[in-house]
């Protein structure tokens, strides 16, 4: 067996035997100064780094140096010049998510082509916007899509559910006036509904006032007649009325439009604006109060006052009170009431209307005694004329 293949214990024993043999040999040489027994000579040459030995005839092989053993600690140490390894920290724990259902798993959308440019459709005019069809719109084909009407305005909560319903029975005949009305007023019920809410806001601005309740539906009727329009009102009383005691009253009203007048709006610069102004005037008659002997000029003046405040004063109106009376009616009285409401007594028209609803007969003295003691129509009219000088 070769020396390098011996076990560690065997190699150690063999080395000790060899060292002992050499010690005996050199010791004998020092003592006798003679050469050793006959046989192969052993030549020893000392060198700083090596020693070559001729062994006696014992057929031993020179020892093979063991491989250099290194310390595990030294092998793990790094040179000073070597860069320090990056510090590896544990990753932050991720929040656990609930398992997703199959219905929640949505595949990634695939790129889709750009949507086609939508084709514009013809829109109806808004309720409170003053518009009329242009020449281009009139020439468009009838097959174009018309969107659904916008929802009507909602009644303020303070008035509850007291607003009357509106009906527009189909006319039993055709005429240029009806055709013009249907051309500009696309949604008549919505027009009446929105105008009524605006009228309520002017005549009954807060909860201190009690609106007039019209029990039956208000019908819009087209009629071939002279004039412009009128409100066909009827009031039925039941029970005894004494002083300020309550009484049972039933109000009914229909809105009648002259088709002859509507046909004449063909050459008007803005037919829809004029139609809306008439709606404001006549619906004011539907929802305003009146008492016996109330001046007609005051009733018509309040109706035009509401029309003026609603933003639909007629284009032909002119504020020219000179040489006229306060109860001239229509726009003359409307401008006068507007000036008083802005400069003398804010809310005067609402208080007058409420007083008319609470009293059976009209009296100027009783009216001003309840609302503005010491005042009169003549005093306010003189101040109005003086303000225009």
KOLKETI-638054 format. One record per residue (C-alpha): chain; x, y, z; residue in three letters. Coordinates in steps of 0.001 Angstrom, whole numbers. Example, Ala and Ser with C-alpha at 12.3 -4.5 7.8 and 13.67 -1.06 7.14 Angstrom:
(A (12300 -4500 7800) ALA)
(A (13670 -1060 7140) SER)
//
This chain:
(A (0 0 0) UNK)
(A (1423 3410 -941) UNK)
(A (2334 5808 1846) UNK)
(A (-118 8432 725) UNK)
(A (-2919 5910 807) UNK)
(A (-2307 4887 4453) UNK)
(A (-4609 5954 7174) UNK)
(A (-3566 8802 9419) UNK)
(A (-2665 6533 12370) UNK)
(A (-633 4194 10139) UNK)
(A (1201 7127 8509) UNK)
(A (2046 8537 11931) UNK)
(A (3486 5206 13168) UNK)
(A (5591 4794 10011) UNK)
(A (6954 8329 10366) UNK)
(A (7931 7713 14003) UNK)
(A (9777 4508 13042) UNK)
(A (11656 6334 10304) UNK)
(A (12660 9142 12651) UNK)
(A (13920 6648 15243) UNK)
(A (15999 4844 12612) UNK)
(A (17591 8097 11487) UNK)
(A (18361 9154 15055) UNK)
(A (20121 5860 15694) UNK)
(A (22104 6184 12489) UNK)
(A (23363 9698 13131) UNK)
(A (24073 8885 16790) UNK)
(A (26290 5934 15759) UNK)
(A (28175 8092 13267) UNK)
(A (28922 10702 15882) UNK)
(A (30181 8115 18364) UNK)
(A (32352 5900 16065) UNK)
(A (33251 8252 13282) UNK)
(A (33129 5140 11026) UNK)
(A (31015 4406 8123) UNK)
(A (28049 2248 8527) UNK)
(A (27695 -1352 7563) UNK)
(A (28322 -2361 4054) UNK)
(A (25395 -1806 1850) UNK)
(A (23959 1029 33) UNK)
(A (25338 4269 1346) UNK)
(A (23122 7084 2560) UNK)
(A (24123 10462 1153) UNK)
(A (22809 13420 3106) UNK)
(A (22889 16885 1662) UNK)
(A (21570 19707 3842) UNK)
(A (19982 22542 2016) UNK)
(A (18087 25474 3452) UNK)
(A (14816 24310 2008) UNK)
(A (15148 20602 1366) UNK)
(A (16835 17367 2551) UNK)
(A (17593 14420 180) UNK)
(A (18158 11105 2017) UNK)
(A (19466 7782 635) UNK)
(A (17585 5266 2732) UNK)
(A (19114 1931 3773) UNK)
(A (17829 -1173 2195) UNK)
(A (14519 -1179 3892) UNK)
(A (12452 -362 815) UNK)
(A (10728 2670 2439) UNK)
(A (9379 5508 398) UNK)
(A (10050 9090 1399) UNK)
(A (7110 10759 3187) UNK)
(A (4722 12759 1101) UNK)
(A (3933 16159 2631) UNK)
(A (312 16453 3772) UNK)
(A (-1849 19053 2134) UNK)
(A (-1991 22328 4006) UNK)
(A (-5028 22484 6216) UNK)
(A (-6770 25798 6547) UNK)
(A (-9120 27014 9237) UNK)
(A (-12776 27228 8411) UNK)
(A (-12899 30629 10052) UNK)
(A (-9991 31859 7956) UNK)
(A (-11596 30520 4795) UNK)
(A (-14774 32455 5544) UNK)
(A (-13008 35703 6284) UNK)
(A (-12875 38224 3473) UNK)
(A (-9908 40390 2448) UNK)
(A (-9911 43898 3814) UNK)
(A (-9887 45368 341) UNK)
(A (-12848 43328 -835) UNK)
(A (-16156 45242 -1051) UNK)
(A (-18679 44511 1639) UNK)
(A (-21504 42325 454) UNK)
(A (-24899 43924 107) UNK)
(A (-27116 43592 3154) UNK)
(A (-30076 41430 2342) UNK)
(A (-33094 42221 4496) UNK)
(A (-36258 40180 4667) UNK)
(A (-38982 41502 2407) UNK)
(A (-41962 43319 3889) UNK)
(A (-44860 40969 4588) UNK)
(A (-47654 41431 2070) UNK)
(A (-51182 41938 3290) UNK)
(A (-53234 38864 2785) UNK)
(A (-56032 39396 289) UNK)
(A (-59323 37515 316) UNK)
(A (-59591 34900 -2380) UNK)
(A (-61168 36258 -5520) UNK)
(A (-64264 34684 -6857) UNK)
(A (-64361 33490 -10374) UNK)
(A (-66902 36159 -11250) UNK)
(A (-64447 38809 -10046) UNK)
(A (-61646 37686 -12294) UNK)
(A (-61804 39797 -15415) UNK)
(A (-59413 39087 -18260) UNK)
(A (-57223 41918 -19395) UNK)
(A (-59067 43863 -22064) UNK)
(A (-57654 43542 -25489) UNK)
(A (-56964 46776 -27337) UNK)
(A (-60091 47847 -29155) UNK)
(A (-60322 50198 -32103) UNK)
(A (-61159 53837 -31457) UNK)
(A (-64930 54433 -31182) UNK)
(A (-66619 55962 -34150) UNK)
(A (-67571 59618 -33920) UNK)
(A (-71221 59785 -32786) UNK)
(A (-73675 61282 -35205) UNK)
(A (-75217 64430 -33683) UNK)
(A (-78960 64306 -33207) UNK)
(A (-81452 67110 -33049) UNK)
(A (-82098 68240 -29490) UNK)
(A (-85313 69920 -28342) UNK)
(A (-84863 73370 -26794) UNK)
(A (-84730 73489 -22971) UNK)
(A (-87787 74676 -21120) UNK)
(A (-86341 77939 -19836) UNK)
(A (-84164 78756 -22809) UNK)
(A (-85385 81196 -25414) UNK)
(A (-84669 79458 -28690) UNK)
(A (-86423 78982 -31954) UNK)
(A (-85682 76696 -34898) UNK)
(A (-83171 78035 -37373) UNK)
(A (-83574 77863 -41121) UNK)
(A (-81169 74912 -41227) UNK)
(A (-83160 73016 -38597) UNK)
(A (-86387 73621 -40486) UNK)
(A (-84896 72075 -43616) UNK)
(A (-83668 68936 -41845) UNK)
(A (-85405 65675 -42574) UNK)
(A (-88282 64613 -40330) UNK)
(A (-86734 61179 -39785) UNK)
(A (-84057 62600 -37466) UNK)
(A (-84016 61293 -33904) UNK)
(A (-85582 63612 -31312) UNK)
(A (-84612 62974 -27718) UNK)
(A (-87087 62486 -24907) UNK)
(A (-88412 65676 -23256) UNK)
(A (-86499 66979 -20241) UNK)
(A (-88164 66238 -16892) UNK)
(A (-90347 69049 -15535) UNK)
(A (-89239 71155 -12596) UNK)
(A (-89963 69836 -9120) UNK)
(A (-92339 71598 -6761) UNK)
(A (-90558 73093 -3704) UNK)
(A (-91330 71106 -521) UNK)
(A (-92864 74099 1289) UNK)
(A (-95846 74010 -1087) UNK)
(A (-96398 70309 -770) UNK)
(A (-98285 68492 -3507) UNK)
(A (-100756 71227 -4415) UNK)
(A (-99789 72000 -8004) UNK)
(A (-102529 71223 -10461) UNK)
(A (-102141 68709 -13235) UNK)
(A (-102087 69885 -16833) UNK)
(A (-103663 68372 -19921) UNK)
(A (-103358 69131 -23616) UNK)
(A (-106174 67348 -25471) UNK)
(A (-105380 66847 -29157) UNK)
(A (-107089 69619 -31150) UNK)
(A (-110058 68428 -33160) UNK)
(A (-109002 70439 -36176) UNK)
(A (-105865 71666 -37932) UNK)
(A (-104950 75274 -38531) UNK)
(A (-101860 77414 -39166) UNK)
(A (-101965 78597 -35542) UNK)
(A (-101950 75046 -34152) UNK)
(A (-99152 74060 -36534) UNK)
(A (-97046 77023 -35396) UNK)
(A (-97684 76220 -31722) UNK)
(A (-96696 72573 -32162) UNK)
(A (-93612 73637 -34099) UNK)
(A (-92194 75857 -31352) UNK)
(A (-93670 74282 -28210) UNK)
(A (-92431 70701 -28387) UNK)
(A (-93617 69704 -24903) UNK)
(A (-96683 71770 -23897) UNK)
(A (-97277 70006 -20561) UNK)
(A (-93723 70704 -19434) UNK)
(A (-94045 74344 -20466) UNK)
(A (-97211 74769 -18376) UNK)
(A (-95735 72919 -15412) UNK)
(A (-92514 74943 -15323) UNK)
(A (-94330 78256 -15770) UNK)
(A (-96727 77413 -12915) UNK)
(A (-93848 76706 -10513) UNK)
(A (-92232 80035 -11435) UNK)
(A (-95561 81815 -10853) UNK)
(A (-95902 80185 -7441) UNK)
(A (-92453 81448 -6542) UNK)
(A (-93430 85029 -7376) UNK)
(A (-96913 85123 -5812) UNK)
(A (-96176 82852 -2822) UNK)
(A (-92467 83324 -2030) UNK)
(A (-92450 81608 1384) UNK)
(A (-94505 79564 3818) UNK)
(A (-96337 82652 5161) UNK)
(A (-98525 82617 2038) UNK)
(A (-101252 80134 1142) UNK)
(A (-101320 79266 -2576) UNK)
(A (-104575 79017 -4436) UNK)
(A (-105527 75404 -4969) UNK)
(A (-107097 74487 -8307) UNK)
(A (-108698 71108 -7813) UNK)
(A (-109381 70063 -11397) UNK)
(A (-106738 69562 -14117) UNK)
(A (-105927 72687 -16107) UNK)
(A (-106566 72032 -19790) UNK)
(A (-104834 73818 -22641) UNK)
(A (-107460 74368 -25321) UNK)
(A (-106911 75621 -28867) UNK)
(A (-109850 77649 -30152) UNK)
(A (-110528 79599 -33318) UNK)
(A (-111487 82983 -31830) UNK)
(A (-110552 86635 -31680) UNK)
(A (-108201 88045 -29073) UNK)
(A (-105089 86414 -27643) UNK)
(A (-105978 83995 -24834) UNK)
(A (-107910 83839 -21592) UNK)
(A (-108218 81774 -18447) UNK)
(A (-111710 80307 -18068) UNK)
(A (-111923 80380 -14268) UNK)
(A (-114810 79307 -12131) UNK)
(A (-115146 79399 -8373) UNK)
(A (-117781 77609 -6290) UNK)
(A (-118401 78576 -2646) UNK)
(A (-119976 76478 55) UNK)
(A (-120594 77438 3664) UNK)
(A (-121127 80852 5243) UNK)
(A (-118390 83493 5049) UNK)
(A (-118292 85792 8064) UNK)
(A (-115342 88132 8469) UNK)
(A (-112114 86094 8326) UNK)
(A (-113861 82730 8862) UNK)
(A (-112850 79939 6532) UNK)
(A (-115055 78910 3654) UNK)
(A (-115087 75950 1291) UNK)
(A (-114002 77044 -2160) UNK)
(A (-113585 74973 -5296) UNK)
(A (-111514 76481 -8125) UNK)
(A (-111472 75335 -11711) UNK)
(A (-109624 76786 -14681) UNK)
(A (-108899 76161 -18350) UNK)
(A (-106341 77914 -20525) UNK)
(A (-107808 78886 -23902) UNK)
(A (-105450 79970 -26713) UNK)
(A (-106532 81795 -29862) UNK)
(A (-105337 79960 -32960) UNK)
(A (-105845 83150 -34975) UNK)
(A (-103389 85004 -32760) UNK)
(A (-100928 82093 -32928) UNK)
(A (-101078 82141 -36724) UNK)
(A (-100190 85847 -36646) UNK)
(A (-96933 85051 -34791) UNK)
(A (-95455 83704 -38011) UNK)
(A (-93768 87053 -38623) UNK)
(A (-92851 87633 -34959) UNK)
(A (-89066 87877 -34337) UNK)
(A (-89313 85282 -31538) UNK)
(A (-92602 83325 -31482) UNK)
(A (-91562 81031 -28619) UNK)
(A (-90707 84003 -26376) UNK)
(A (-94134 85558 -26982) UNK)
(A (-95943 82247 -26405) UNK)
(A (-94188 81762 -23093) UNK)
(A (-95068 85295 -22026) UNK)
(A (-98752 84638 -22730) UNK)
(A (-98569 81376 -20780) UNK)
(A (-97190 83271 -17761) UNK)
(A (-99940 85893 -17974) UNK)
(A (-102870 83481 -18300) UNK)
(A (-101610 80953 -15729) UNK)
(A (-101232 83832 -13281) UNK)
(A (-104984 84369 -13648) UNK)
(A (-105400 80670 -12871) UNK)
(A (-103422 80802 -9600) UNK)
(A (-104003 84386 -8350) UNK)
(A (-106701 85383 -5893) UNK)
(A (-109497 87863 -6551) UNK)
(A (-112275 89399 -4469) UNK)
(A (-115487 91123 -5402) UNK)
(A (-115048 94656 -6786) UNK)
(A (-111306 94217 -7318) UNK)
(A (-110236 96696 -10045) UNK)
(A (-109716 94917 -13336) UNK)
(A (-106585 96980 -13931) UNK)
(A (-105072 95558 -10708) UNK)
(A (-105875 91967 -11734) UNK)
(A (-104371 92404 -15220) UNK)
(A (-101485 94448 -13816) UNK)
(A (-100543 91635 -11395) UNK)
(A (-100625 89133 -14274) UNK)
(A (-98254 91235 -16373) UNK)
(A (-96127 91935 -13277) UNK)
(A (-95577 88164 -12920) UNK)
(A (-94817 87931 -16631) UNK)
(A (-92299 90770 -16280) UNK)
(A (-90656 89199 -13232) UNK)
(A (-90547 85848 -15008) UNK)
(A (-88366 87383 -17735) UNK)
(A (-90907 87337 -20557) UNK)
(A (-92030 90945 -20826) UNK)
(A (-93337 91571 -24335) UNK)
(A (-90945 93158 -26801) UNK)
(A (-93489 95890 -27644) UNK)
(A (-93951 97002 -24017) UNK)
(A (-92872 100515 -23087) UNK)
(A (-92766 102103 -19652) UNK)
(A (-94741 105289 -20344) UNK)
(A (-96918 106158 -17321) UNK)
(A (-97334 109833 -18125) UNK)
(A (-101003 110814 -18556) UNK)
(A (-102194 107413 -17315) UNK)
(A (-103641 106058 -14084) UNK)
(A (-102167 103462 -11707) UNK)
(A (-104955 100984 -12582) UNK)
(A (-104534 101369 -16341) UNK)
(A (-103782 97653 -16299) UNK)
(A (-101408 95355 -18185) UNK)
(A (-97857 96652 -18645) UNK)
(A (-98605 100146 -17270) UNK)
(A (-99679 98766 -13895) UNK)
(A (-97036 96022 -14129) UNK)
(A (-94163 98527 -14337) UNK)
(A (-95742 100539 -11507) UNK)
(A (-96035 97495 -9228) UNK)
(A (-92472 96511 -10106) UNK)
(A (-91204 99956 -9041) UNK)
(A (-93163 99860 -5767) UNK)
(A (-91933 96362 -4981) UNK)
(A (-88310 97408 -5533) UNK)
(A (-88349 100883 -3963) UNK)
(A (-91229 101179 -1477) UNK)
(A (-92459 97835 -153) UNK)
(A (-90748 94580 -1080) UNK)
(A (-93261 91776 -1506) UNK)
(A (-96254 94137 -1815) UNK)
(A (-97808 92196 -4721) UNK)
(A (-97676 88925 -2762) UNK)
(A (-99348 90546 261) UNK)
(A (-102047 92144 -1906) UNK)
(A (-102768 88813 -3577) UNK)
(A (-102989 87062 -207) UNK)
(A (-105297 89779 1173) UNK)
(A (-107612 89308 -1818) UNK)
(A (-107798 85610 -1042) UNK)
(A (-108654 86232 2603) UNK)
(A (-111406 88786 2006) UNK)
(A (-114722 88588 217) UNK)
(A (-114849 92162 -1099) UNK)
(A (-112162 94588 -2200) UNK)
(A (-111734 97931 -434) UNK)
(A (-108717 100159 -949) UNK)
(A (-109026 101586 2566) UNK)
(A (-109215 98123 4158) UNK)
(A (-106384 96832 1965) UNK)
(A (-103901 99552 2967) UNK)
(A (-105059 99528 6580) UNK)
(A (-104028 95873 6761) UNK)
(A (-100795 96119 4756) UNK)
(A (-99531 99733 4646) UNK)
(A (-101436 101992 7051) UNK)
(A (-101451 105639 5943) UNK)
(A (-100646 104825 2325) UNK)
(A (-102796 104727 -800) UNK)
(A (-102495 104009 -4513) UNK)
(A (-102503 107753 -5239) UNK)
(A (-99560 108445 -2933) UNK)
(A (-97433 105683 -4454) UNK)
(A (-98424 106652 -8010) UNK)
(A (-97323 110260 -7443) UNK)
(A (-93984 109074 -6078) UNK)
(A (-93591 106767 -9074) UNK)
(A (-94174 109632 -11524) UNK)
(A (-91805 111895 -9574) UNK)
(A (-89044 109263 -9753) UNK)
(A (-89167 109393 -13534) UNK)
(A (-88639 113152 -13808) UNK)
//
